[in-house]
């Protein structure tokens, strides 16, 4: 679980509530159904126009799950694990790989393909296709949350205009001027808060996830292909060190 995502979202809204309390207002005074419907409902409808409903719901679920429940694995740990698998393959043969415990389904699938006797070319082709398709799904989720972040402030402005029209239409009734102004300001507030505390941060995190996961999976593919080709574990470690920053490579090679 990515604690930073949870802390960021919850903490962001907590800061807003704290600011309201420090100003001396009640958080309940910032709750209003009309601007919430305009901003949230309007943004959701705008996104549906851009995407199909069948693709929208899974993409939203994937985005939230990836942003919150993603488990980061350092490249150094990944290389150490793969070097151990290569050593087992060299000592005991492909059948022994069936006993290797690997949590990552992508790596597990590649190891099973080695154990089942697939060629290096077939392993590369299959895993690269899976990597690319997974990246496309993450990219679609990123685009949807980015679209939500773009739509929410715009719908907030629409809500503001609705509130201003209501206010100016009741200038003869002072009792309705205040509620109209509240709707106008709250709509802008809701749109900005949803975009900058929730939607856009998740979109950026998904973009980072896609890049990081793509690099890690490329590393895994190259490693599994070299294992299938019977390369020496030390040589595999040396080759995979190129995926690390320069300051981390010496530590990895010294640990070997």
Number of C-alpha atoms within 10 A of each C-alpha: 13 14 11 12 19 14 12 15 16 13 14 16 16 13 11 14 17 14 13 16 12 10 9 9 13 12 13 9 10 16 14 15 10 15 28 20 14 22 28 20 13 20 22 15 12 16 19 16 9 11 13 10 12 9 13 17 14 12 21 17 12 18 25 17 13 20 24 17 14 14 10 11 11 11 20 18 11 14 24 16 12 22 23 14 21 26 18 18 22 17 10 10 13 21 14 14 20 14 7 13 9 12 8 8 9 15 17 16 15 22 22 17 22 24 17 13 12 14 13 18 10 13 23 19 12 14 21 17 12 14 19 13 12 15 18 13 17 25 19 22 27 27 19 23 25 20 20 24 25 19 23 29 23 19 26 30 22 20 27 24 19 19 25 19 14 18 23 14 13 14 11 10 11 10 11 15 18 13 15 22 19 19 27 25 20 25 32 22 19 24 28 21 19 21 21 17 18 20 22 21 20 26 26 16 17 25 19 15 20 20 14 16 18 17 15 18 18 17 20 22 23 18 24 26 20 18 25 24 12 16 17 16 22 14 12 21 21 17 15 22 20 12 17 15 10 10 8 14 17 13 11 17 12 7 8 12
